[in-house]
C-alpha cells in the first residue's frame, strides 16, 4: 500500500527554561508527520529529537523527511536506519495510528496509568509540588546535579519534610554526578526512602553504576544509558536488572521495543521528551501496553508549556 506523506516542523517555548546537568533548554523543536492511506484514513506521528541523549539532530530528521517522495510504501517506513531513531518512532507510530486493531487494545489500559510530575530544579520545587499535588499528582521527580551538592541537599531536606507521607519522590541526576557525589546522594536516599535515583553517572561509567546498584537499597535507574533500543539490549546483556527509563519518542522502532519488552521482564518507567500530544499519545500507548511493574510514568510535564502552545507554536 502507498501512503501520502506530509510533514511540518514546530517549535514550542517552555514556560520557564528547563535546567538539567546538560544545560538550559528553552525551546522544544520537532516535526509532525501525516500519513494518509488509500482509503483516506489519516495517521499522525511525531519526530522529537533529543540530541544530547544520542538521538539524531532536528536538522538530520528534516533532511530525511525532505528527501522522501510525496507517496511512500510500508517498506520505507520499516527500513529507516538506526541512526534516525526518532524518525523510526515517528513514522512507525503514524503507521500504527492507521491500524484499528492496535487502537482498540489501548484505551482501557491507559486509564489505569499514574503520572509522575516533573518539578523544576532548585528552590522552585518547594512551591511547585503543591500545585501538582492539588491536581492529583502523588509521584514527583526532581532534577539534581544542577547546583552545588550541598545547596541541593539543603533544598532536598526541606522538600522531603514538606511532601505528604503518601507521595513518592524520584531524583534525576541526568548523568551529572561524580562517584563521590553519587555515593553521598545514595546514602541520603536510603534514609529518605526515595523511589529511585536516575542516571547518577555518565553513560561511559556503566560498570560503576552496576557497582552502585548493589551497594544501596535505593534502586538506580538508567536513562541516558538506554536512550535507544540497541543501548537497552546492551545494558541488559551486561547484567543491568534494576530500572530502565524508556523514552519511546527517541528509543527507535515501536515494533522492536515491543519485542525487547516481551522477551525480558524488565522494570521499566516510560518517560516523556516534552513531545506534543501526538507523540505523547503514541508513547502512552506503548507504556500502557508494555508496563509490568506498576510505576508512575514520567509524563507529568504538561505544566511546562502554555496550554495553547500546540495551536500557536513559536514558528
C-alpha positions as CSV (number, residue, x, y, z in Angstrom):
1,X,0.0,0.0,0.0
2,X,1.1,3.6,-0.7
3,X,0.7,6.4,1.8
4,X,0.6,10.1,1.1
5,X,3.3,11.7,3.2
6,X,3.3,15.3,4.6
7,X,5.3,16.9,7.3
8,X,5.9,20.3,9.1
9,X,8.3,21.4,11.8
10,X,7.3,23.1,15.0
11,X,8.8,25.0,17.9
12,X,7.4,25.2,21.5
13,X,8.8,27.5,24.1
14,X,9.0,26.3,27.7
15,X,7.1,28.5,30.2
16,X,10.4,28.7,32.0
17,X,13.7,27.2,30.8
18,X,14.3,23.6,31.9
19,X,17.5,23.2,33.8
20,X,19.4,19.9,33.8
21,X,23.1,18.9,34.1
22,X,23.2,19.0,30.3
23,X,22.4,22.7,30.3
24,X,19.4,25.0,29.9
25,X,16.6,24.1,27.4
26,X,14.3,26.9,26.2
27,X,12.6,25.7,23.0
28,X,11.4,22.2,22.1
29,X,11.7,21.6,18.3
30,X,10.2,18.7,16.4
31,X,8.4,17.5,13.3
32,X,4.8,16.4,12.9
33,X,4.2,13.9,10.1
34,X,0.9,12.8,8.5
35,X,0.3,9.6,6.5
36,X,-2.9,9.2,4.5
37,X,-3.8,5.7,3.2
38,X,-5.6,4.9,0.0
39,X,-9.0,4.9,1.7
40,X,-8.4,8.5,3.1
41,X,-7.7,7.5,6.7
42,X,-5.0,9.6,8.4
43,X,-2.3,8.6,10.9
44,X,-0.3,11.2,12.7
45,X,3.3,10.8,14.0
46,X,5.9,12.9,15.7
47,X,9.7,13.2,15.4
48,X,11.0,14.8,18.6
49,X,14.8,14.6,18.7
50,X,16.8,14.9,22.0
51,X,20.3,15.2,20.6
52,X,22.2,15.2,23.9
53,X,20.6,11.8,24.6
54,X,22.2,10.5,21.5
55,X,19.3,10.8,19.0
56,X,19.6,12.4,15.6
57,X,19.5,16.2,15.3
58,X,16.4,18.1,14.2
59,X,18.4,19.0,11.0
60,X,19.1,15.4,10.1
61,X,15.5,14.4,10.7
62,X,14.3,17.3,8.5
63,X,16.8,16.2,5.8
64,X,15.4,12.7,5.9
65,X,11.8,13.9,5.5
66,X,12.7,16.3,2.7
67,X,14.3,13.6,0.6
68,X,11.2,11.4,0.7
69,X,8.7,11.4,-2.1
70,X,5.1,12.5,-1.6
71,X,3.9,8.9,-1.7
72,X,5.8,6.2,0.3
73,X,5.4,2.5,0.9
74,X,5.4,0.4,4.1
75,X,8.9,-0.8,3.2
76,X,10.1,2.8,3.5
77,X,8.6,3.1,7.0
78,X,10.2,-0.1,8.2
79,X,13.7,0.4,6.7
80,X,14.6,3.7,8.4
81,X,18.3,3.4,9.6
82,X,19.1,3.0,13.3
83,X,20.9,6.4,13.3
84,X,17.5,8.0,13.0
85,X,15.7,6.5,16.0
86,X,13.2,9.4,16.4
87,X,12.3,9.1,12.7
88,X,11.7,5.4,13.2
89,X,9.4,6.1,16.1
90,X,7.5,8.9,14.3
91,X,6.9,7.0,11.1
92,X,6.0,3.7,12.7
93,X,3.6,5.3,15.2
94,X,1.9,7.2,12.4
95,X,1.6,3.9,10.5
96,X,0.2,2.2,13.7
97,X,-2.3,5.0,14.1
98,X,-3.9,3.7,10.9
99,X,-4.3,0.2,12.4
100,X,-7.7,-0.1,14.0
101,X,-6.7,-3.4,15.8
102,X,-3.9,-1.7,17.7
103,X,-6.0,1.3,18.6
104,X,-8.8,-0.9,20.1
105,X,-6.5,-2.5,22.6
106,X,-5.2,0.6,24.4
107,X,-7.9,2.8,26.0
108,X,-8.8,0.6,29.0
109,X,-5.1,0.1,29.8
110,X,-4.3,3.9,29.6
111,X,-7.0,4.8,32.1
112,X,-5.0,2.9,34.8
113,X,-1.8,4.8,34.3
114,X,-0.4,7.1,37.1
115,X,1.7,10.1,36.3
116,X,4.9,11.4,37.9
117,X,5.1,15.2,37.9
118,X,8.4,16.9,37.0
119,X,9.5,19.6,39.4
120,X,11.8,22.5,38.5
121,X,15.4,22.3,39.7
122,X,16.5,24.2,42.8
123,X,14.3,26.0,45.3
124,X,11.4,26.4,42.8
125,X,10.4,22.8,43.6
126,X,9.4,23.8,47.1
127,X,6.4,25.7,45.8
128,X,5.7,23.8,42.6
129,X,4.9,20.4,44.2
130,X,1.9,21.8,46.0
131,X,0.2,22.9,42.7
132,X,0.7,19.4,41.2
133,X,-0.4,17.7,44.5
134,X,-3.7,19.6,44.4
135,X,-4.1,18.4,40.8
136,X,-3.8,14.7,41.9
137,X,-0.1,14.0,41.5
138,X,1.4,11.7,44.0
139,X,4.8,10.9,42.5
140,X,7.3,13.7,41.8
141,X,10.7,13.9,40.1
142,X,13.3,16.4,41.0
143,X,16.4,17.3,38.9
144,X,19.8,17.2,40.8
145,X,23.4,17.8,39.6
146,X,22.5,21.3,38.6
147,X,23.7,23.4,41.6
148,X,26.5,22.6,44.1
149,X,25.7,19.4,46.0
150,X,25.4,20.9,49.5
151,X,23.0,23.5,48.2
152,X,20.8,20.9,46.6
153,X,20.9,18.6,49.7
154,X,19.7,21.5,51.8
155,X,16.7,22.1,49.4
156,X,16.2,18.3,49.3
157,X,15.8,18.2,53.1
158,X,13.2,20.9,53.0
159,X,11.4,19.1,50.2
160,X,11.3,15.8,52.0
161,X,10.0,17.4,55.1
162,X,7.2,19.2,53.2
163,X,6.0,16.4,51.0
164,X,3.0,14.4,52.4
165,X,3.9,10.9,53.5
166,X,1.9,9.2,50.8
167,X,3.9,10.7,48.0
168,X,6.9,9.2,46.2
169,X,9.9,11.2,45.1
170,X,12.5,10.3,42.4
171,X,15.7,12.1,41.8
172,X,17.2,12.5,38.3
173,X,20.9,13.5,38.0
174,X,21.0,13.4,34.2
175,X,24.5,11.8,34.4
176,X,25.7,14.9,36.2
177,X,27.3,13.4,39.4
178,X,30.8,12.0,40.1
179,X,31.5,8.9,42.1
180,X,31.7,10.6,45.5
181,X,28.6,12.7,44.9
182,X,26.6,9.6,43.7
183,X,27.6,7.7,46.9
184,X,26.7,10.8,49.1
185,X,23.3,11.1,47.4
186,X,22.5,7.4,47.7
187,X,23.3,7.4,51.4
188,X,20.8,10.2,51.8
189,X,18.3,8.5,49.5
190,X,18.4,5.3,51.6
191,X,17.4,7.2,54.7
192,X,14.7,9.3,53.0
193,X,13.1,6.3,51.2
194,X,13.5,7.7,47.7
195,X,11.7,5.6,44.9
196,X,14.9,5.6,42.8
197,X,17.9,7.7,41.7
198,X,18.1,8.2,37.9
199,X,21.3,8.1,35.9
200,X,23.8,9.3,38.5
201,X,26.9,8.8,36.4
202,X,27.8,9.4,32.7
203,X,27.0,6.6,30.2
204,X,30.7,5.6,30.0
205,X,30.6,4.7,33.7
206,X,28.3,1.7,33.3
207,X,30.4,-0.7,35.5
208,X,30.5,1.9,38.3
209,X,26.7,2.3,38.1
210,X,26.3,-1.5,38.2
211,X,28.5,-1.5,41.3
212,X,26.5,1.3,42.9
213,X,23.2,-0.5,42.2
214,X,24.4,-3.3,44.5
215,X,25.7,-1.1,47.4
216,X,22.5,0.7,48.4
217,X,18.8,-0.1,49.0
218,X,17.6,2.8,46.8
219,X,17.2,1.4,43.3
220,X,19.1,3.0,40.4
221,X,17.6,3.7,37.0
222,X,19.4,4.0,33.7
223,X,18.2,6.8,31.4
224,X,20.8,8.3,29.1
225,X,22.5,4.9,29.1
226,X,19.4,3.3,27.5
227,X,18.2,6.0,25.1
228,X,18.0,3.6,22.1
229,X,16.9,0.0,21.7
230,X,20.4,-1.0,21.0
231,X,21.6,0.5,24.3
232,X,18.7,-1.2,26.1
233,X,19.8,-4.5,24.7
234,X,23.5,-3.9,25.5
235,X,22.9,-2.9,29.2
236,X,20.6,-5.8,29.7
237,X,23.2,-8.2,28.3
238,X,25.8,-6.6,30.6
239,X,23.7,-7.5,33.6
240,X,21.5,-4.5,34.4
241,X,18.4,-5.7,36.3
242,X,17.4,-2.5,38.1
243,X,15.1,0.1,36.5
244,X,15.2,1.2,32.8
245,X,13.8,4.6,31.9
246,X,12.4,4.3,28.4
247,X,11.6,7.4,26.3
248,X,9.6,6.0,23.5
249,X,9.9,9.0,21.2
250,X,13.7,8.6,21.0
251,X,14.1,4.9,21.6
252,X,13.5,3.9,18.0
253,X,11.2,1.4,16.4
254,X,8.0,0.6,18.5
255,X,8.0,-2.9,16.9
256,X,11.5,-3.6,18.2
257,X,10.7,-2.1,21.6
258,X,7.7,-4.4,21.9
259,X,9.9,-7.4,21.1
260,X,12.5,-6.5,23.7
261,X,10.0,-5.8,26.5
262,X,8.1,-9.0,25.7
263,X,11.3,-11.1,25.7
264,X,12.6,-9.6,29.0
265,X,10.6,-8.9,32.2
266,X,12.3,-5.5,32.8
267,X,11.4,-2.9,35.4
268,X,10.6,-0.1,33.0
269,X,9.5,3.5,33.6
270,X,8.2,5.1,30.4
271,X,9.0,8.8,30.2
272,X,8.4,12.0,28.1
273,X,10.8,14.0,26.0
274,X,8.4,17.0,26.0
275,X,6.7,15.9,22.8
276,X,3.4,17.3,21.7
277,X,0.1,15.5,22.1
278,X,0.7,13.4,19.0
279,X,3.9,11.9,20.2
280,X,2.6,11.7,23.8
281,X,-0.4,9.6,22.8
282,X,1.8,7.2,20.8
283,X,4.3,6.9,23.7
284,X,1.5,6.4,26.3
285,X,0.0,3.6,24.1
286,X,3.3,1.8,24.4
287,X,3.6,2.5,28.2
288,X,0.1,1.1,28.7
289,X,0.8,-2.0,26.6
290,X,4.3,-2.8,28.0
291,X,4.5,-1.6,31.6
292,X,4.8,-4.5,34.1
293,X,5.8,-3.1,37.5
294,X,3.1,-0.5,38.2
295,X,5.4,2.6,38.4
296,X,4.1,6.1,37.6
297,X,5.0,7.1,34.1
298,X,7.2,10.2,33.5
299,X,4.6,12.2,31.5
300,X,3.6,14.8,34.1
301,X,5.2,17.6,32.1
302,X,2.3,19.5,30.5
303,X,2.7,22.3,33.0
304,X,6.0,23.2,31.4
305,X,4.2,24.6,28.4
306,X,1.3,27.0,27.9
307,X,-2.0,25.2,27.1
308,X,-2.4,26.8,23.7
309,X,1.2,26.2,22.6
310,X,0.2,23.4,20.1
311,X,-2.4,25.7,18.5
312,X,0.0,28.7,18.4
313,X,3.6,27.4,18.1
314,X,6.6,29.7,18.1
315,X,7.0,29.1,14.4
